[in-house]
Amino acid sequence: MDKKPFRSPTMLIEASASVYGDELITATELNQQPGQVLDKAWERPVTITRNEQHFALLRRDRITYMVKAAKMSQVVIELIDVAYRSRLGEQISSEHPLEWVKAFDNDELRELIAEVENAYRLVGSDPQAWDNLEALIHEWQESAIAINSKELAAAFSDRLSVTKLPTTRLSYHP
């Protein structure tokens, strides 16, 4: 007979406190001391409990950061996955939002992966890391657009044919 370990609600609450690093407040405490609870929430997340339900109270800037972190992490994982698959020769659908990765050769894809991974590693230590990572990915996407642009290729081709350099060597005599 398999016995599952008994976990009381109190044990779960204590475990969540150590995982989240927050302070546990009952709904009654919130009603009695709303100012003090908000002061605590300004410093760190607060979990409000009511009838086995748990609610998080934290500053808007912190949740904004968490949402951005979650979204950017998804983009990073998907981008690296698509880049690796492209390097392996797998076809990337033209409907895929990251299909622009196909513009790069294997060496460029290796460079893209390395740059994104390095920028991602800075997330915990640099307050601007998410913005820098977003800008880096945008630059790579713009480069892919430029590589695939027939108009840009034609413009550069026309400009190069008009401004050909002389084939004779110029010398300077003072």
N, C-alpha and C positions, 0 to 999 in steps of 0.2 A: 504494500500500500504506500503510494507516494504521498509524502507530506510536504505541502508547500509551507515555506516559512511564514510565520504570522507577522504581518506588518500592520501595526496600528496606525490610525490617521495621524497620531502625534509623531510617530517615527517618520512618516512620509513628510510631514511639515518640517521636522528637524532636518531631514535630508535635503529638502528643497532650499532651506535657509543656507546650508553650507554650499550648495551648488550655485545658487544665485547671489549669495553674499548680501542678501537683503534683510530687512527687518520685518518681522511678522506682527501684524496689528489686527485686532478683531474689528468687526463692523461696529460693535458697541464703542470701542475706543475711538474709532473714527468719528462717530456721532458726538461723543463727549469732548473730544479734544481735536477738532479739525485743524486748527492752526499748528499745533505741535506735530501732527501727522504730516502736514504739508511741509513743514520745516525739515522733517526727517527725509521726506521724498526729494527735497532739494539736494540733499547730500548724497543719497543712495536710493536705490529702488526699495519700495515698500510693498509687501504682500498683504493684502487685506483678506481676511478669511471670514466666511459666513456659511454656516451649515454645510461643511465639506466642500465649499466652493472657494476658489482662490482668484483674486484679482490683482493685477499689477498696477502700481502707481509710480510713475517716474516722469522726469522732465521730458518735455517735447523734443528738445535738441538731442537728448540721448536716444530716444526712440527713432528719430529721424536718421541718426547715425547708424543705428542697428538695421533699419530698413535698407539704407543705401549699401551697407556692408553685405547684407543678404543678396540684394539684387546684383551688385558688382561681383560677388563671389560666383553667382550663377553664370554671369557673362564670362568671367575668367575661365571657369571650368569648361564651359561650352566652346569657347574660342580655342583653348588648348586642345580639346578633343577634336575639333574640326581641323585644326592645323596638323595634328598628328595623322588623322585619317587622310587628309589631302597629301601629306608626304608619302603615305603608303600607297598612293594611287587610287584610293577609293573615290568614287564619284560623289560630289557634293551637289545636291539638287539646287537648281537655280532659284527655287522658291525658299531655300534656307536663308534666314536673315544674315548669316555669316558667310554666304557664298562668295563674297568678295575675297576671301582668303585664297581662292583658286588662282588669283592673279600672280601669286608669288611662286618662285621656284623653291626647291628643297633647301638651299642654303638660306634664302630669305625666310622661309618658314622656321628653320632652326633658330634664326636670329629673333624672329617674332616671339617664338615660344620662350626663349631665354630672357628677353626683355620683359615680357609680361610676368613671367615667374619671379624675376628679380624685383620688379615693382610691387608685386603682390606680397613678397616677403617683408617689405618695409611697412606694411599696414599697421602692425602693432607698435612701431617706434616713431612713425612720422605722422603728425596730425593731418597733413595734406596728402597722405598716400592715396586715398580713394580718388581724390580729384586728379592727382598726377597719373594714376592708373587709367582713369577715364580718358584723360587727354592723350596718353600714349596709344590707347586702342583707337581713338579717333584719328590720330596721325597715321597709323597703319592703314586704316580704312580709307582715308583720303589718298594715300599713296596708291592703294589698289585701284581707286577710281581713276587716278591719273594714268596708271599703267594701262588700264582698259579703255581709255578715252581715245577714240579715233580722231576727234577734233584736235586734241593736244598733240598727237603724233603727227598729224598733217601740218599743224602750225610749226612744230619744231623742224620737221622735214623741210618746209618752205623756207624757214629762217636760215637753216644751215646751207641750203643751196644758194641763197642770195648772198650770204656773208662768208663765202669760202676764203680761206686765208691763202695768201700767195705762197707758191711752192718754192720761191727763191729765198735764200737766206739774206736777211737784212743785217747790215753791219753798221756799227756806230763808230764814227771817227771824230774825236774832239778837236 
